[in-house]
């Protein structure tokens, strides 16, 4: 894959806004994280790319322009999260952006989901983000600048069948970072929450079944979703404008489901259950 040529479908402001900025991205080896890395690399950002697959991270680094630093680690390992944060802070002498994008999804009803799988999803999606934030926030506050970007989900705005742990983790992220935003208003540090709808990534294929096995199938909504490159451009354009909450890839079905879940929760739950074949 060749590097993307800047924010071609975004504004010139977004293209130059990230030039020279130090950006740490978790979950950068594939999907939306990789797309963000390619866009930011093409815009002249100084990148730190994290994930578990070092070969894929190296590929993303090459495609982003070749100047990215690799910082592979496992989000399930608490000590590794702390060590990675300390390392990321030292690579460029500080961080302008931390994009907490890594996560794992689920495709199983709660009754059939083991305690271990539930904990694994919460640990990967939520606990690790809190720990990384605990490490990077104080230096940003001392400097008086910096941005933390949390990637939540449509599932962080409403419930969905077969995703109880995933939705719980994404709601938790939204609640934590919304609260954190109220505490950092005068510090110069900004908090942004991204809510992707349906993006064409492998998240459903890599999702956990209730016993911890891989789901192995791509959801139709994901298959027909927005291209990751376009989602990344829209996210970065919104970040450059300073938007605190960013919704992307929310098609008409997603917007309708969100509206009904808030204003007609019982009929919405029944409709979502039928759609899932439950």
RASULGI-V776802 format. One record per run of one state. SS is the DSSP state (H for helix, E for strand, - for the rest). FROM is the first residue (numbers start at 1). TO is the last residue. Records with the same first field share a line. If there is no record, write none. Layout:
SS: FROM-TO  FROM-TO
This chain:
-: 1-11  18-21  26-30  43-45  50-53  64-68  71-77  92-96  101-105  107-107  109-109  113-114  144-145  152-153  157-162  184-188  197-198  200-207  209-213  215-219  224-225  227-227  241-244  249-251  264-264  276-278
H: 12-17  31-42  54-63  78-91  110-112  115-143  154-156  164-183  220-223  228-240  252-263  265-275
E: 22-25  46-49  69-70  97-100  106-106  108-108  146-151  163-163  189-196  199-199  208-208  214-214  226-226  245-248
